[in-house]
Amino acid sequence: MNRKLAIFISLILIALFGFKDVLILAFSQWPHLTPVVGTPTLTFEEVYGYLPFVNAFAFLHPLPAAPMADPQLSALTFFPPLTTLITGMIYQFVCGANPDAYLLVMHVVFPLASFWLLYLFFLRYVSVSWAVLLAFFGLTFYNNFSSLGYYAQLGRDSGAWLSLASLTPLEITRSPSPSFTFFVFMLCFYITTANYKLSLRRSLFFTALWALNIYIYLFNFLAGILFWFLYLVLAQVIREKRWATRKLFLGLALNGVLVLMLVLPYLLKFSAASNLDWGMIRNMGIDNRNDGLIVNDWGIALSYVLPIFLCGLLIRFYCQDYYELFYRFGPVFVMIGVEIIILNLHMILGKFFQTQLFSLRIGNFFTRYLYYLPFIYFFTAPVKLLYHNPRKNAVLRVFYDLINRWIIQQRHIIAAAGMAAIGVIILASGIKYYQFHECATARRMELLEQRVLTAVSRFTPRRGVIVFEDLAANLYLPVRTSFSTLLVSSFSNHVPREEIIDRLLLYAKIFSWDQKRLLDFMLPAPWLKVMYERNDFVFSDSTLEKGFGYWLVWHRNKLSDVKLREYAAFLSERYLKIDTAALKQKFQVVDVVYDQGSPAAECKR
């Protein structure tokens, strides 16, 4: 690819990845990328769940452990420390602690870099056009949305081009994972699979790269280290042309020792894990063996049956070399095997974290396109007329000429058309997101931000907890300021569950909630079942009123009916006995901000 074309494609990708952000920053009534209400799940978690970490980052406390409860608490937790360090430095020193600039960088720069890494990897096997198209398709993935479904429905109703688009942003733009973490994974993958010639020094260096991924993202490490050790075996067999057991065992043992040394801090942490640590692990959501086989989002037929059938048929028909298939595509087959293993670790180990996260953070951008890579390679390769029967050779020549004329020679047009089709969806989705932002978010967040910044400006130093009767304002507080909040998430904060419950009960007590409103807030609501399954799900004020307290305390944990009744009884009893003054002092509540016209505000006056 020449430089001009590379620059042109990069400009297109920058425009697409940053389209909705630029619309909001340039034209919105509230020109910010940090809404905590009236926003899809992806944006809400990115802002409320992860932005407080980079906001709390500082040299004196570089590993924020509980940024919503105590921004100055720094400790090694199971939250990836290298990701926190690197993104924190980007936020503070590259973006000047500006959350809009930071999110724009994370939404554009790292996805762009990931695209070129994907392209360079695919280029090892297919031509420039196909490599560009595969990389583009990989990164333009929307969760719970079908691009084919979009055009199928658009064919029935051409006027619905905007309403049918995705409200949730591109998955690759979610910060820090997969925006940053997938870039690191692809960088390591591309470097380590350059060739089969691995000296001891190179293999140890690459092993260290993969081992350090445990401090970037859990599934980066699991998939990467499993792939790497299998790749070492493959490289040894191909290089030696035989199974050199002793040499192979010594090499794997040496690399294994290095892995253990580099992950030792986490091993020690895991071996001495407290109840609080285990609680945070369980909050990630656990898959059990009885959940059954998990495959990627394309399903068994499209992921396994069809590509194997097509590739086998084509190799047979084109008289291709089976040895070339396994030699050239060795890393591809190893990575496919790794995906199948990682997605089903819950079946191998009995239970494991939600393995579907592998698909959302790595697989849907990369590995599911590997299934068709051998087929594309042989489909576009020059034909070999090796049949002894001249008639078969003639048929093969006619077939190849048709393929060459209408597909191979038109690959530039096909690639451009494919990118244009997805580009239309991205632009429509960006406009839809912007319009929704203006309608449901901008005015609400403008008033909320004014209320928060006004309350904060009255205090120096800016520490402690400010409590707002407006639920959403409490979520915005740790995103934009150094103050803490009573509404703390158990998923991303190293805080005991009992303390989080006390914080929420104190909040309810301050504003004199009755038992019904308290239980509506603290017990599950129907939206908890669909928040990760619907593309158009939005965190609204009504969402925060019912079930949000349960999400803060339990995240993805599901309590049985018996446990729920016990939990409700505990909440009711605890709420009656709570010592408001003592908890205010314990959690360093420095101010309470009432809504205008609310019963509590009138009572206070």
Residue pairs with C-beta under 8 A, 6 or more apart in sequence:
1 128
1 132
9 132
10 112
10 116
12 419
12 423
13 111
13 112
13 115
13 136
14 108
14 112
16 140
16 423
16 426
16 427
17 107
17 108
17 111
17 112
17 170
17 172
17 173
18 104
18 107
18 108
19 426
19 427
19 430
20 169
20 429
20 430
20 431
20 433
20 434
21 33
21 103
21 104
21 107
21 108
23 430
23 431
23 434
24 31
24 32
24 33
24 434
24 437
25 31
25 32
25 33
25 100
25 104
27 434
28 434
28 437
28 438
28 442
29 438
29 442
29 443
29 446
30 437
30 441
30 442
30 443
30 445
30 446
30 449
31 100
32 99
32 100
32 445
32 449
33 47
33 99
33 100
33 103
33 104
34 47
34 51
34 99
34 100
34 103
34 476
34 479
34 480
35 43
35 44
35 47
35 437
35 441
35 445
36 44
36 47
36 48
36 445
36 448
36 472
36 475
36 476
36 479
36 539
37 441
37 444
37 445
37 448
37 472
37 475
37 539
37 540
37 541
37 544
38 436
38 437
38 440
38 441
38 444
38 445
38 538
38 539
38 540
38 541
39 47
39 437
39 441
39 538
39 539
40 167
40 168
40 169
40 433
40 535
40 536
40 537
40 538
40 539
41 168
41 531
41 532
41 537
41 539
42 143
42 168
42 169
42 171
42 174
43 168
43 169
44 539
45 174
46 103
46 174
46 175
47 479
48 475
48 479
48 489
49 489
49 491
49 492
50 175
50 176
50 492
51 99
51 102
51 103
51 479
52 64
52 67
52 68
52 71
52 478
52 479
52 492
53 64
53 67
53 79
53 84
53 87
53 88
53 492
54 84
54 87
54 88
54 90
54 91
54 92
54 102
55 67
55 71
55 91
55 97
55 99
55 478
55 479
55 480
55 482
56 64
56 67
56 71
56 72
56 478
56 482
57 64
57 84
57 85
57 88
57 89
57 91
57 92
58 92
60 72
60 74
61 71
61 72
61 73
61 74
62 74
62 84
62 85
62 88
63 74
63 75
63 76
63 77
63 81
63 84
63 85
64 71
64 73
64 74
64 84
64 88
65 73
65 74
65 75
65 77
65 79
65 493
65 494
66 73
66 488
66 493
66 494
66 495
67 478
67 492
67 493
68 478
68 484
68 485
68 487
68 488
68 489
68 492
68 493
69 484
69 485
69 488
69 493
69 495
69 499
69 503
70 484
71 478
71 482
71 484
73 494
75 494
76 265
76 269
77 277
77 280
77 494
78 266
78 269
78 277
78 280
78 281
79 492
79 494
80 181
80 214
80 215
80 216
80 217
80 218
81 215
82 212
82 215
82 216
83 176
83 177
83 180
83 181
83 215
83 216
83 217
86 180
87 106
87 175
87 176
87 180
90 102
90 105
90 106
91 97
91 99
91 102
94 102
94 105
95 101
95 102
95 105
99 479
99 480
102 175
103 175
106 173
106 175
106 176
106 179
106 180
107 169
107 173
107 175
107 179
108 173
110 179
110 180
110 182
110 183
111 139
111 170
111 172
111 173
111 179
111 183
113 183
114 139
114 172
114 182
114 183
114 186
114 365
115 135
115 136
115 139
116 135
117 183
117 186
117 187
117 189
117 190
118 134
118 135
118 138
118 139
118 186
118 365
118 366
119 131
119 132
119 135
120 131
120 190
121 186
121 189
121 190
121 193
122 130
122 131
122 134
122 135
122 369
122 373
123 131
125 328
125 329
125 332
125 373
125 374
125 376
125 377
126 134
126 373
126 376
126 377
126 380
127 380
127 411
129 411
129 412
129 414
129 415
130 376
130 380
130 411
130 415
132 415
132 419
133 414
133 415
133 418
133 419
134 369
134 373
134 376
136 418
136 419
136 422
137 369
137 418
137 422
138 364
138 365
138 366
138 369
139 170
139 172
139 365
140 170
140 172
140 422
140 425
140 426
141 170
141 171
141 172
141 364
141 365
142 166
142 168
142 169
142 170
142 171
142 425
142 429
142 535
143 168
143 171
143 360
143 535
144 168
144 533
144 534
144 535
145 166
145 168
145 535
147 421
147 422
147 425
150 164
150 165
150 425
151 421
153 160
153 164
154 160
154 161
154 164
157 164
161 424
161 428
162 428
162 431
162 432
162 435
163 432
164 428
165 425
165 428
165 429
165 431
165 432
166 425
166 429
166 432
166 535
167 429
167 432
167 433
167 436
167 535
167 536
167 538
168 535
168 536
169 429
169 433
170 426
170 429
171 178
171 360
171 364
171 365
172 178
172 179
172 182
172 365
173 179
177 217
177 361
178 360
178 361
178 362
178 365
181 216
181 217
181 220
181 361
182 361
182 362
182 365
182 366
184 213
184 216
184 217
184 220
185 213
185 216
185 217
185 220
185 223
185 224
185 362
186 366
188 206
188 209
188 210
188 213
188 220
188 224
189 224
189 227
189 335
191 206
191 209
192 206
192 209
192 210
192 228
192 231
193 231
193 331
196 234
196 235
196 238
196 239
196 330
197 235
197 239
198 206
198 232
198 235
198 239
200 251
200 254
203 232
203 251
203 255
204 254
204 255
204 258
206 228
207 228
207 255
207 258
207 259
208 258
208 262
210 221
210 224
210 225
210 227
210 228
210 259
211 221
211 225
211 258
211 259
211 262
211 263
212 262
213 220
213 221
213 224
213 225
214 220
214 221
214 262
214 263
214 266
215 266
217 361
218 353
219 342
219 357
219 358
219 361
219 362
220 361
220 362
221 263
222 342
222 345
222 358
223 338
223 339
223 342
223 358
223 362
225 259
226 338
226 341
226 342
227 334
227 335
227 338
229 252
229 255
229 256
230 334
230 337
230 338
231 330
231 331
231 334
232 248
232 251
232 252
232 255
233 248
233 252
234 330
234 331
234 334
236 244
236 247
236 248
236 251
237 243
238 327
238 330
240 247
260 267
269 277
273 281
275 496
276 494
276 495
276 496
276 497
279 490
279 496
279 497
280 490
280 491
280 494
281 353
282 557
283 490
283 491
283 554
283 555
283 556
283 557
284 353
284 354
284 491
284 555
284 556
285 353
285 354
285 555
285 556
285 557
286 346
286 351
286 352
286 353
286 354
287 294
287 346
287 351
287 352
287 353
287 354
287 355
287 356
288 346
288 350
288 351
289 346
289 347
289 350
289 351
291 346
292 347
293 344
293 347
294 343
294 344
294 346
294 355
294 356
295 303
295 304
295 340
295 343
296 303
296 339
296 343
296 359
296 363
296 364
296 367
296 368
297 359
297 364
297 368
298 368
303 368
303 371
304 371
307 371
307 372
307 374
307 375
310 372
310 375
311 325
311 374
311 375
311 378
314 320
314 375
314 378
314 379
315 322
315 325
315 378
317 396
317 399
318 378
318 381
318 383
318 384
318 396
318 400
319 384
319 385
319 386
319 387
320 378
320 381
320 384
325 374
325 378
326 333
328 377
329 373
329 374
329 377
332 370
332 373
332 374
335 367
335 370
336 367
336 370
336 371
338 367
339 358
339 363
339 367
339 368
341 348
342 355
342 358
343 355
343 356
343 358
343 359
343 363
344 355
345 352
345 355
346 352
346 355
354 556
359 368
379 403
379 407
380 407
380 408
380 411
383 396
383 397
383 400
385 393
385 396
385 397
387 393
387 396
407 414
436 538
440 538
440 540
444 472
444 541
445 476
448 470
448 472
448 473
448 476
449 476
449 480
451 468
451 470
451 473
451 593
452 466
452 468
452 473
452 476
452 477
452 480
452 481
453 480
453 481
455 466
455 468
455 591
455 593
456 462
456 466
456 477
456 481
456 483
458 591
459 466
459 483
459 590
459 591
462 481
462 482
462 483
463 482
463 483
463 484
463 588
463 590
464 483
464 484
464 588
464 589
464 590
464 591
465 483
465 484
465 485
465 486
465 587
465 588
465 589
465 590
466 477
466 483
466 485
466 589
466 590
466 591
466 592
466 593
467 474
467 486
467 507
467 510
467 589
467 591
467 592
467 593
468 474
468 477
468 593
469 511
469 592
469 593
469 594
469 595
469 598
469 600
469 601
470 593
470 595
471 487
471 541
471 544
471 545
471 548
472 541
472 544
473 593
474 485
474 486
474 487
474 507
475 485
475 487
477 483
477 484
477 485
478 484
478 485
484 587
484 588
486 503
486 504
486 506
486 507
486 587
486 589
487 503
487 504
487 507
487 552
488 495
488 499
488 500
488 503
488 552
489 551
489 552
489 555
490 497
490 500
490 552
490 553
490 554
490 555
491 555
491 556
493 500
497 553
500 552
500 553
501 553
501 571
501 574
502 574
502 578
502 583
503 583
503 587
504 521
504 522
504 549
504 552
504 553
505 518
505 571
505 574
505 575
505 578
506 578
506 580
506 583
506 584
506 587
506 589
508 517
508 518
508 521
508 575
509 575
509 578
509 580
510 580
510 592
511 594
511 598
511 600
512 599
512 600
512 603
513 521
515 572
515 575
517 545
518 571
518 572
518 575
519 568
519 571
519 572
520 545
520 546
520 547
521 545
521 546
521 547
521 548
521 549
521 550
522 549
522 550
522 553
522 568
522 571
523 547
523 549
523 550
523 564
523 567
523 568
524 547
524 550
524 559
524 564
525 543
525 546
525 547
525 548
525 550
526 547
527 537
527 543
527 546
527 547
528 547
528 550
528 551
530 537
531 537
559 567
594 600
594 601
594 604
595 601
